[in-house]
């Protein structure tokens, strides 16, 4: 039976959102835990694991930093650190290694195992806080840069690079499990005239509005909305058959038409923007490729445009 897991929260601070960092403390000594709670409890949400097995499980919830003791009752800290570093889900979480041993070789082993820093007991409260704060700040900056690299700067949705990478992953998954994969291409109708008539600032707001209309209908974590280029967006829908993809596209089409018409009526001006949709679905196999799926979606988008716009093709 695994040791109990304790969630220690600061009783004087109600902040538990992203502005308050989550720190996973891996320590089985009650005295050390009480000391850590006194030192860090006013600044961090502390999640406590008292053995290595629970530490590995809780690390999957992405704390911003792990304070890892060497001596644990089941797995020693070096092995925990190696497993954290080898797992793609946890390899980017900074680890501060903690031990009472005054052995420089152990410090070197901890750093080689993937730890970012090393603290020896008994430690200074000020030094411990300073080191943790430094690594949390670096982690947040790193996460922000990674997020910016994956987002479209105008609309905030995923960019083309992220879509291409995710399409490859979902194609391979569909190939293994023989499940359908759908793509929906979305293109704003007569968008050049919007920019020419109302200006690029209004055009930019229209693109953000299209992204919001599409995002509100995506309910599953695996579904992806990305800006494909210019006034074009794309939806990646794993494990989605053709009928479901077209139904979703129809809901988004109507959402765009209604919202822009309503906004124009309320202001007495502004574009009544619509969008056209091209859907494609395939069960991946060795004879096809992700490009096959994109070509079909692009062809159907062309048919929606030439068929009168403000349409989903193929139609339900």
C-alpha positions in Angstrom: 0.0 0.0 0.0 1.4 3.4 -1.0 2.1 6.1 1.5 -0.5 8.8 1.8 -0.3 11.9 -0.3 -0.8 15.3 1.4 -1.8 18.5 -0.3 -0.5 21.4 1.8 -2.0 24.8 1.0 -1.2 28.2 2.4 -4.1 29.1 4.8 -3.4 32.8 4.5 -3.5 33.1 0.7 -6.5 32.2 -1.4 -4.6 32.2 -4.7 -4.5 28.8 -6.2 -4.6 29.6 -9.9 -1.8 29.9 -12.3 -0.4 32.9 -10.6 0.5 30.7 -7.6 3.2 28.2 -8.6 2.6 24.5 -7.9 5.6 22.8 -6.3 5.8 19.0 -6.0 7.8 18.1 -2.8 9.1 14.5 -2.7 10.0 13.9 0.9 9.1 11.1 3.5 10.5 12.7 6.6 7.7 14.5 8.6 10.1 17.0 10.2 11.5 18.0 6.9 8.0 18.4 5.5 6.9 20.7 8.3 10.0 22.8 7.7 9.4 23.0 4.0 5.7 24.0 4.6 6.9 26.9 6.9 9.4 28.1 4.4 7.4 27.8 1.2 3.7 27.6 2.2 3.1 31.3 1.8 4.3 31.4 -1.7 3.6 28.1 -3.3 0.8 25.4 -3.5 2.7 22.4 -2.1 1.8 19.0 -3.4 3.5 16.3 -1.3 4.5 12.8 -2.3 6.2 10.6 0.3 7.6 8.0 -2.1 9.0 7.7 -5.6 6.0 5.9 -7.1 3.6 8.7 -6.1 6.1 11.3 -7.2 6.2 10.0 -10.7 2.4 9.8 -10.8 1.9 13.4 -9.5 4.6 14.8 -11.8 2.4 14.0 -14.8 0.1 16.8 -13.5 2.9 19.3 -14.5 4.0 21.1 -11.4 6.3 24.0 -12.1 9.2 22.6 -10.0 10.0 19.4 -8.2 11.9 19.4 -4.9 13.3 15.8 -4.7 14.8 14.1 -1.7 17.4 11.4 -2.3 16.4 9.0 0.4 12.9 7.6 -0.4 11.3 4.3 0.9 10.8 2.7 -2.4 12.8 4.2 -5.3 15.9 6.3 -4.6 15.9 9.9 -5.8 18.4 9.3 -8.5 16.1 6.7 -10.2 13.1 9.0 -9.8 15.1 11.9 -11.4 16.2 9.6 -14.3 12.6 8.5 -15.0 11.3 12.1 -14.9 14.0 13.2 -17.3 13.3 10.2 -19.7 9.5 10.9 -19.8 8.5 13.5 -22.5 5.6 14.6 -20.2 8.0 15.5 -17.4 11.4 16.1 -18.9 11.0 19.9 -18.9 10.1 20.2 -15.2 13.0 21.5 -13.3 14.2 19.3 -10.4 16.1 20.5 -7.3 17.8 17.6 -5.7 17.9 17.5 -1.9 20.0 15.3 0.4 21.7 15.3 3.8 24.8 13.5 2.3 27.9 15.7 2.0 29.2 13.7 -0.9 30.3 15.7 -4.1 30.0 12.5 -6.2 26.3 12.3 -5.2 25.8 15.9 -6.3 27.4 15.1 -9.7 25.2 12.0 -10.1 22.1 14.1 -9.4 23.0 16.6 -12.0 23.8 13.9 -14.5 20.5 12.3 -13.8 18.7 15.5 -14.9 18.5 17.7 -11.8 18.8 21.4 -12.4 20.2 22.3 -9.0 21.3 20.7 -5.7 20.6 21.6 -2.1 22.3 20.0 0.9 20.6 19.6 4.3 20.5 21.5 6.6 19.7 24.3 4.1 19.2 28.0 4.6 15.5 29.1 4.2 16.6 32.1 2.3 18.8 30.1 -0.1 16.1 27.5 -0.7 13.5 30.2 -1.5 16.0 32.0 -3.8 16.9 28.9 -5.8 13.3 27.8 -6.2 12.2 31.3 -7.2 15.0 31.5 -9.8 14.1 28.1 -11.4 10.3 28.9 -11.4 10.9 32.2 -13.1 13.1 30.5 -15.7 10.5 27.8 -16.2 7.7 30.3 -16.7 9.8 32.3 -19.2 10.6 29.1 -21.1 6.9 28.0 -21.1 5.9 31.4 -22.4 8.4 31.3 -25.2 7.2 27.8 -26.1 3.6 28.9 -26.1 4.4 32.0 -28.3 6.2 29.7 -30.8 3.0 27.6 -31.1 0.4 30.3 -31.4 -0.7 32.5 -34.2 0.1 36.0 -33.1 -3.1 37.6 -34.4 -5.9 35.1 -33.4 -4.2 33.2 -30.5 -5.1 29.8 -32.0 -2.4 27.2 -33.0 -0.2 28.1 -35.9 0.5 26.2 -39.1 3.6 24.4 -37.7 1.6 23.0 -34.8 -1.1 21.8 -37.1 1.4 20.0 -39.4 3.0 18.3 -36.4 -0.3 17.3 -34.9 -1.6 16.0 -38.2 1.4 13.7 -38.6 0.8 12.4 -35.0 -2.9 11.8 -35.5 -2.3 10.2 -38.9 0.0 7.7 -37.3 -2.4 7.0 -34.5 -5.3 6.5 -37.0 -3.1 4.2 -39.0 -2.4 2.0 -35.9 -6.0 1.9 -34.6 -7.9 2.2 -38.0 -10.0 5.1 -36.8 -11.3 8.0 -39.0 -9.5 11.3 -39.2 -11.2 14.5 -40.4 -10.0 17.9 -41.5 -12.2 20.9 -42.1 -10.8 23.9 -44.0 -12.4 27.3 -43.3 -12.0 30.4 -45.5 -13.6 33.8 -45.0 -15.7 34.9 -47.9 -14.8 38.0 -49.9 -12.2 38.9 -47.3 -10.3 41.2 -49.5 -13.3 43.5 -49.8 -13.5 43.6 -46.0 -10.0 44.9 -45.8 -10.5 47.3 -48.7 -13.8 48.7 -47.4 -13.3 48.7 -43.6 -9.6 48.6 -43.2 -7.1 46.1 -41.9 -7.9 46.7 -38.3 -11.5 45.6 -38.9 -10.2 42.7 -41.0 -8.0 41.6 -38.1 -10.9 41.7 -35.7 -13.0 39.7 -38.2 -10.3 36.9 -38.2 -10.3 36.9 -34.4 -14.1 36.6 -34.5 -14.0 33.6 -36.9 -11.5 31.9 -34.5 -13.8 32.5 -31.6 -16.8 31.2 -33.4 -14.9 28.0 -34.3 -13.3 27.5 -30.9 -16.6 27.6 -29.0 -17.8 24.5 -30.8 -14.7 22.4 -30.1 -15.4 20.3 -27.0 -12.7 17.6 -27.1 -9.1 18.1 -26.0 -7.8 16.3 -29.1 -9.6 18.6 -31.5 -7.3 21.4 -32.9 -8.1 24.7 -34.5 -5.2 26.4 -36.3 -4.7 29.4 -38.6 -3.6 27.9 -41.9 -2.6 31.1 -43.6 -4.2 34.5 -44.4 -7.9 34.3 -43.9 -7.9 30.5 -43.8 -8.3 28.3 -40.8 -8.2 24.5 -40.4 -9.8 22.0 -37.9 -8.2 18.7 -37.1 -10.7 16.2 -35.8 -9.4 12.8 -34.7 -11.7 9.9 -34.5 -14.4 11.9 -36.3 -16.5 10.4 -39.1 -17.6 12.4 -42.2 -21.1 13.1 -40.9 -19.9 14.4 -37.6 -17.2 16.6 -39.3 -19.8 18.1 -41.7 -22.3 18.7 -38.8 -19.6 20.5 -36.8 -18.7 22.6 -39.8 -22.3 23.5 -40.4 -22.7 24.7 -36.8 -19.6 26.9 -37.1 -20.7 28.3 -40.4 -24.1 29.3 -38.9 -22.3 30.7 -35.8 -20.1 33.0 -38.0 -23.1 34.1 -40.2 -25.3 34.9 -37.2 -22.7 36.7 -35.1 -21.4 38.9 -37.8 -24.9 39.8 -39.1 -26.0 40.6 -35.5 -22.9 42.7 -34.9 -23.4 44.6 -38.1 -27.1 45.3 -37.3 -26.3 46.5 -33.7 -23.7 49.0 -35.0 -25.5 49.9 -38.1 -22.3 49.2 -40.0 -19.6 46.6 -40.5 -19.2 43.6 -42.6 -21.8 40.7 -42.6 -19.0 38.3 -43.0 -19.6 34.6 -43.9 -17.2 31.7 -44.4 -17.0 28.6 -46.6 -16.0 25.1 -45.5 -14.3 22.1 -47.1 -14.5 18.8 -45.3 -12.5 15.6 -45.7 -12.4 12.3 -43.8 -10.3 9.3 -44.3 -9.3 6.2 -42.4 -5.5 6.3 -42.7 -3.8 3.5 -44.6 -0.4 2.8 -46.2 -1.6 3.9 -49.6 -2.5 7.4 -48.6 -0.8 10.2 -46.7 -1.8 13.3 -44.6 -1.4 15.3 -47.9 -4.2 13.2 -49.4 -6.6 14.3 -46.7 -5.6 18.0 -47.1 -6.0 17.8 -50.9 -9.6 16.5 -50.5 -10.4 19.2 -48.0 -8.9 21.9 -50.2 -10.9 20.6 -53.2 -14.1 20.7 -51.3 -13.4 24.2 -50.1 -13.0 25.2 -53.7 -16.4 23.6 -54.5 -18.0 25.5 -51.6 -16.6 28.8 -52.9 -17.6 28.2 -56.5 -21.0 26.9 -55.4 -22.0 30.2 -53.9 -20.0 30.6 -50.7 -21.3 30.5 -47.1 -21.5 26.7 -47.7 -20.2 23.4 -46.3 -18.9 21.0 -48.9 -19.7 18.2 -49.2 -23.2 19.3 -48.0 -25.2 17.3 -45.5 
